[in-house]
């Protein structure tokens, strides 16, 4: 039986892509001189089916959830911080909430399941699946049913949105450990190559994190060719929610601006589940987390920015959004050689 998340994404408009490329070729600049800005505009033309694409309604959603593997001492912060940050998002005090206001973006937090109680808050949607994942160093992080519920939750959220580009952020103590474990399997590499500082832990803790990941992979023997089962074994509630959201965005024809390491691991899993999703992704930045560049390379993705960020929350993608807007302004508003009476040099 074909599951909903295996159904094909909406097809991009190849004709509009070619028209946008043609438009870039006649604007008053040397060919290719705006670099990646040109590629961004062309990609969005193909997604929107318009020679001159426009973005007016960005939306940012933070998927939050706790991780049982935090019990293994892999993070610099206790799990109570996840709930505290959810409160901070609601109060408007987090980096991403400041940026959402600057962007005039819609904003929500989805509480996928925290270890500590979080009261009802403005802008926070309680979709708790369970109070954090189980410790994947001892047992699977989620059951198959819980994993399916997370995927569906992400999809259902997207179905309720009215926006023209989506940024998914994440929050969850120890979620870089989960993302590193997932990436280790997906990229068929050693845990030492994917484990990073996350919230700023020391090299000794990074080494310990790699050992925990390697042991968990030995325990569960997950396969990159079974990405949903991989999510269940080593994933997070919020990571699985993001995966479901990305897949539904592509099925609906909604452009995605992917954030940092954890969000990009979710993007890679989404593409593993459903390769047609890849056409709907732009990548905001390359983070300081060492595994991020490796995951981007696997996705054949060229990130828009390189600012050594590693905050998460969707913050890198939010910064990149202003560059995307600049790309569209240039593409849509520059004069052609003919319009401006400028010689082409031919």
FITI-279714 format. One line per 2 residues: number of its first residue (from 0); their letters; for each residue x, y, z of C-alpha. Coordinates in nm, 3 decimals. Layout:
NUM = A = X Y Z ~ ...
REM end
This chain:
0 = XX = 0.000 0.000 0.000 ~ 0.129 0.344 -0.094
2 = XX = 0.142 0.576 0.205 ~ 0.048 0.943 0.173
4 = XX = 0.409 1.050 0.211 ~ 0.512 0.843 -0.091
6 = XX = 0.274 1.024 -0.325 ~ 0.453 1.242 -0.579
8 = XX = 0.518 1.609 -0.523 ~ 0.360 1.864 -0.753
10 = XX = 0.567 1.899 -1.070 ~ 0.767 2.215 -1.112
12 = XX = 0.690 2.426 -1.420 ~ 0.976 2.356 -1.660
14 = XX = 0.844 2.603 -1.920 ~ 0.853 2.889 -1.668
16 = XX = 1.199 2.781 -1.559 ~ 1.322 2.815 -1.915
18 = XX = 1.146 3.151 -1.953 ~ 1.311 3.275 -1.635
20 = XX = 1.652 3.162 -1.760 ~ 1.583 3.347 -2.084
22 = XX = 1.490 3.659 -1.888 ~ 1.813 3.641 -1.688
24 = XX = 2.007 3.627 -2.015 ~ 1.876 3.966 -2.138
26 = XX = 1.904 4.170 -1.817 ~ 2.160 4.451 -1.805
28 = XX = 2.447 4.252 -1.656 ~ 2.709 4.007 -1.773
30 = XX = 2.567 3.653 -1.787 ~ 2.597 3.480 -1.449
32 = XX = 2.730 3.792 -1.275 ~ 2.466 3.775 -1.001
34 = XX = 2.575 3.423 -0.920 ~ 2.343 3.223 -0.701
36 = XX = 2.087 3.504 -0.694 ~ 2.004 3.412 -1.051
38 = XX = 1.959 3.045 -0.966 ~ 1.730 3.128 -0.672
40 = XX = 1.504 3.344 -0.890 ~ 1.488 3.079 -1.162
42 = XX = 1.408 2.806 -0.910 ~ 1.121 3.008 -0.763
44 = XX = 0.991 3.083 -1.112 ~ 0.969 2.710 -1.174
46 = XX = 0.796 2.654 -0.839 ~ 0.542 2.935 -0.877
48 = XX = 0.485 2.885 -1.247 ~ 0.553 3.253 -1.310
50 = XX = 0.832 3.425 -1.503 ~ 0.839 3.691 -1.230
52 = XX = 0.779 3.510 -0.899 ~ 0.680 3.707 -0.590
54 = XX = 0.692 3.615 -0.221 ~ 0.460 3.802 0.014
56 = XX = 0.352 3.552 0.281 ~ 0.640 3.366 0.448
58 = XX = 0.562 3.135 0.737 ~ 0.793 3.003 1.007
60 = XX = 0.701 2.704 1.224 ~ 0.917 2.573 1.508
62 = XX = 0.880 2.202 1.580 ~ 0.979 2.134 1.941
64 = XX = 1.038 1.805 2.120 ~ 1.258 1.640 2.379
66 = XX = 1.500 1.350 2.336 ~ 1.552 1.064 2.577
68 = XX = 1.915 1.033 2.472 ~ 1.977 1.354 2.667
70 = XX = 2.004 1.118 2.966 ~ 2.341 1.010 2.828
72 = XX = 2.504 1.350 2.892 ~ 2.530 1.458 2.528
74 = XX = 2.411 1.819 2.571 ~ 2.530 2.125 2.759
76 = XX = 2.175 2.203 2.875 ~ 1.913 2.009 3.074
78 = XX = 1.587 1.902 2.909 ~ 1.387 2.160 3.100
80 = XX = 1.533 2.418 2.858 ~ 1.315 2.290 2.573
82 = XX = 1.001 2.398 2.757 ~ 1.164 2.720 2.869
84 = XX = 1.250 2.806 2.509 ~ 0.894 2.732 2.400
86 = XX = 0.784 2.995 2.652 ~ 1.048 3.231 2.515
88 = XX = 0.918 3.179 2.160 ~ 0.568 3.258 2.279
90 = XX = 0.686 3.574 2.456 ~ 0.872 3.694 2.146
92 = XX = 1.216 3.687 2.307 ~ 1.394 3.430 2.088
94 = XX = 1.614 3.508 1.789 ~ 1.368 3.355 1.545
96 = XX = 1.072 3.550 1.683 ~ 1.263 3.874 1.636
98 = XX = 1.340 3.771 1.279 ~ 0.984 3.659 1.209
100 = XX = 0.865 4.005 1.310 ~ 1.127 4.167 1.087
102 = XX = 1.011 3.948 0.795 ~ 0.643 4.007 0.870
104 = XX = 0.613 3.629 0.869 ~ 0.346 3.408 1.017
106 = XX = 0.480 3.218 1.315 ~ 0.381 2.917 1.525
108 = XX = 0.541 2.666 1.759 ~ 0.431 2.303 1.749
110 = XX = 0.493 2.126 2.078 ~ 0.547 1.770 1.958
112 = XX = 0.621 1.644 2.309 ~ 0.834 1.774 2.595
114 = XX = 0.973 1.599 2.898 ~ 0.837 1.872 3.125
116 = XX = 0.489 2.020 3.125 ~ 0.432 2.330 2.913
118 = XX = 0.113 2.523 2.986 ~ -0.111 2.660 2.709
120 = XX = 0.066 2.957 2.548 ~ -0.012 3.206 2.275
122 = XX = 0.122 3.094 1.941 ~ 0.202 2.743 2.067
124 = XX = 0.005 2.449 1.930 ~ 0.006 2.144 2.156
126 = XX = 0.025 1.838 1.931 ~ 0.215 1.624 2.181
128 = XX = 0.273 1.266 2.069 ~ 0.456 1.163 2.389
130 = XX = 0.670 1.341 2.653 ~ 0.987 1.323 2.446
132 = XX = 1.139 1.028 2.266 ~ 1.274 0.724 2.443
134 = XX = 1.651 0.699 2.490 ~ 1.767 0.554 2.159
136 = XX = 2.087 0.429 2.316 ~ 1.869 0.176 2.500
138 = XX = 1.561 0.125 2.275 ~ 1.403 0.276 1.963
140 = XX = 1.329 0.647 1.999 ~ 0.970 0.599 1.879
142 = XX = 0.734 0.320 1.788 ~ 0.627 0.293 1.423
144 = XX = 0.283 0.431 1.517 ~ 0.437 0.731 1.694
146 = XX = 0.659 0.800 1.394 ~ 0.362 0.790 1.157
148 = XX = 0.173 1.024 1.392 ~ 0.460 1.275 1.383
150 = XX = 0.475 1.266 1.004 ~ 0.099 1.315 0.982
152 = XX = 0.110 1.602 1.232 ~ 0.359 1.789 1.013
154 = XX = 0.146 1.733 0.705 ~ -0.175 1.837 0.875
156 = XX = -0.014 2.160 0.990 ~ 0.092 2.249 0.636
158 = XX = -0.259 2.174 0.510 ~ -0.387 2.450 0.737
160 = XX = -0.143 2.719 0.621 ~ -0.193 3.010 0.383
162 = XX = 0.158 3.112 0.279 ~ 0.388 3.120 -0.022
164 = XX = 0.714 2.993 0.132 ~ 0.775 2.776 0.439
166 = XX = 1.061 2.778 0.688 ~ 1.072 2.496 0.940
168 = XX = 1.274 2.540 1.257 ~ 1.339 2.304 1.547
170 = XX = 1.402 2.311 1.919 ~ 1.490 2.018 2.140
172 = XX = 1.771 1.947 2.383 ~ 1.992 1.668 2.240
174 = XX = 1.845 1.695 1.892 ~ 2.186 1.743 1.732
176 = XX = 2.270 1.397 1.868 ~ 1.963 1.255 1.698
178 = XX = 2.036 1.441 1.374 ~ 2.400 1.327 1.381
180 = XX = 2.291 0.967 1.433 ~ 2.047 0.988 1.142
182 = XX = 2.312 1.149 0.920 ~ 2.567 0.882 1.012
184 = XX = 2.335 0.616 0.873 ~ 2.213 0.818 0.574
186 = XX = 2.565 0.910 0.463 ~ 2.719 0.572 0.556
188 = XX = 2.995 0.743 0.753 ~ 3.147 0.714 1.098
190 = XX = 2.979 0.883 1.393 ~ 3.307 1.065 1.462
192 = XX = 3.265 1.247 1.130 ~ 2.910 1.366 1.199
194 = XX = 2.899 1.442 1.571 ~ 2.946 1.811 1.648
196 = XX = 2.935 2.064 1.932 ~ 2.561 2.129 1.913
198 = XX = 2.485 2.365 2.202 ~ 2.857 2.422 2.255
200 = XX = 2.982 2.111 2.432 ~ 3.351 2.032 2.478
202 = XX = 3.553 1.798 2.258 ~ 3.530 1.530 2.527
204 = XX = 3.149 1.548 2.514 ~ 3.154 1.545 2.133
206 = XX = 3.367 1.228 2.148 ~ 3.123 1.080 2.400
208 = XX = 2.831 1.175 2.176 ~ 2.995 0.991 1.884
210 = XX = 3.040 0.680 2.100 ~ 2.673 0.690 2.206
212 = XX = 2.567 0.723 1.842 ~ 2.792 0.440 1.723
214 = XX = 2.664 0.209 1.996 ~ 2.302 0.294 1.915
216 = XX = 2.355 0.219 1.547 ~ 2.510 -0.115 1.642
218 = XX = 2.207 -0.183 1.862 ~ 1.935 -0.100 1.608
220 = XX = 2.112 -0.175 1.277 ~ 1.901 0.081 1.089
222 = XX = 1.916 0.120 0.710 ~ 1.926 0.433 0.496
224 = XX = 1.699 0.247 0.256 ~ 1.423 0.234 0.519
226 = XX = 1.405 0.600 0.620 ~ 1.079 0.582 0.815
228 = XX = 1.212 0.295 1.024 ~ 1.537 0.490 1.064
230 = XX = 1.337 0.783 1.202 ~ 1.169 0.552 1.450
232 = XX = 1.499 0.410 1.570 ~ 1.707 0.726 1.604
234 = XX = 1.489 1.027 1.527 ~ 1.305 1.292 1.720
236 = XX = 0.942 1.389 1.742 ~ 1.022 1.732 1.602
238 = XX = 1.250 1.596 1.330 ~ 0.979 1.357 1.211
240 = XX = 0.727 1.641 1.223 ~ 0.953 1.847 1.000
242 = XX = 0.988 1.556 0.758 ~ 0.611 1.531 0.724
244 = XX = 0.583 1.908 0.678 ~ 0.845 1.913 0.403
246 = XX = 0.678 1.632 0.213 ~ 0.337 1.796 0.229
248 = XX = 0.482 2.131 0.119 ~ 0.616 1.967 -0.195
250 = XX = 0.290 1.784 -0.259 ~ 0.106 2.115 -0.235
252 = XX = 0.360 2.303 -0.446 ~ 0.483 2.522 -0.160
254 = XX = 0.849 2.634 -0.173 ~ 1.063 2.534 0.125
256 = XX = 1.357 2.731 0.262 ~ 1.557 2.479 0.463
258 = XX = 1.748 2.588 0.774 ~ 2.056 2.435 0.937
260 = XX = 2.196 2.093 1.023 ~ 1.895 1.939 1.194
262 = XX = 1.646 2.081 0.944 ~ 1.867 1.964 0.657
264 = XX = 1.886 1.612 0.799 ~ 1.504 1.620 0.807
266 = XX = 1.512 1.738 0.444 ~ 1.740 1.449 0.347
268 = XX = 1.507 1.199 0.513 ~ 1.211 1.355 0.333
270 = XX = 1.394 1.313 0.003 ~ 1.488 0.955 0.091
272 = XX = 1.119 0.882 0.155 ~ 1.001 1.072 -0.152
274 = XX = 1.269 1.188 -0.402 ~ 1.027 1.423 -0.581
276 = XX = 1.031 1.650 -0.274 ~ 1.382 1.773 -0.359
278 = XX = 1.260 2.005 -0.636 ~ 1.079 2.224 -0.382
280 = XX = 1.376 2.297 -0.156 ~ 1.603 2.597 -0.131
282 = XX = 1.878 2.587 0.132 ~ 1.929 2.889 0.353
284 = XX = 2.279 2.848 0.488 ~ 2.571 2.622 0.570
286 = XX = 2.606 2.613 0.948 ~ 2.907 2.576 1.175
288 = XX = 2.792 2.225 1.270 ~ 3.056 2.003 1.101
290 = XX = 2.810 1.748 0.963 ~ 2.598 2.005 0.784
292 = XX = 2.819 2.049 0.478 ~ 2.824 1.671 0.432
294 = XX = 2.445 1.648 0.437 ~ 2.416 1.943 0.198
296 = XX = 2.657 1.770 -0.038 ~ 2.445 1.454 -0.030
298 = XX = 2.144 1.664 -0.133 ~ 2.347 1.837 -0.406
300 = XX = 2.244 2.160 -0.237 ~ 2.414 2.497 -0.266
302 = XX = 2.335 2.702 0.046 ~ 2.263 3.072 0.008
304 = XX = 2.468 3.192 0.305 ~ 2.774 3.093 0.510
306 = XX = 2.767 3.284 0.840 ~ 2.898 3.023 1.088
308 = XX = 2.556 3.011 1.255 ~ 2.450 2.708 1.461
310 = XX = 2.151 2.831 1.657 ~ 1.878 2.638 1.477
312 = XX = 1.521 2.762 1.526 ~ 1.502 2.841 1.153
314 = XX = 1.727 3.142 1.211 ~ 1.971 3.085 0.924
316 = XX = 1.688 3.036 0.676 ~ 1.519 3.350 0.807
318 = XX = 1.835 3.552 0.739 ~ 1.857 3.397 0.393
320 = XX = 1.500 3.504 0.318 ~ 1.613 3.863 0.273
322 = XX = 1.863 3.744 0.012 ~ 1.586 3.551 -0.163
324 = XX = 1.380 3.869 -0.173 ~ 1.676 4.055 -0.323
326 = XX = 1.713 3.784 -0.586 ~ 1.349 3.826 -0.687
328 = XX = 1.367 4.207 -0.689 ~ 1.666 4.196 -0.923
330 = XX = 1.508 3.933 -1.147 ~ 1.174 4.112 -1.169
332 = XX = 1.277 4.477 -1.183 ~ 1.606 4.504 -1.372
334 = XX = 1.584 4.639 -1.723 ~ 1.671 4.433 -2.025
336 = XX = 1.942 4.547 -2.264 ~ 1.672 4.641 -2.515
338 = XX = 1.465 4.834 -2.260 ~ 1.765 5.031 -2.136
340 = XX = 1.926 5.088 -2.474 ~ 2.246 4.923 -2.354
342 = XX = 2.466 4.747 -2.606 ~ 2.511 4.377 -2.553
344 = XX = 2.864 4.362 -2.690 ~ 2.765 4.114 -2.959
REM end
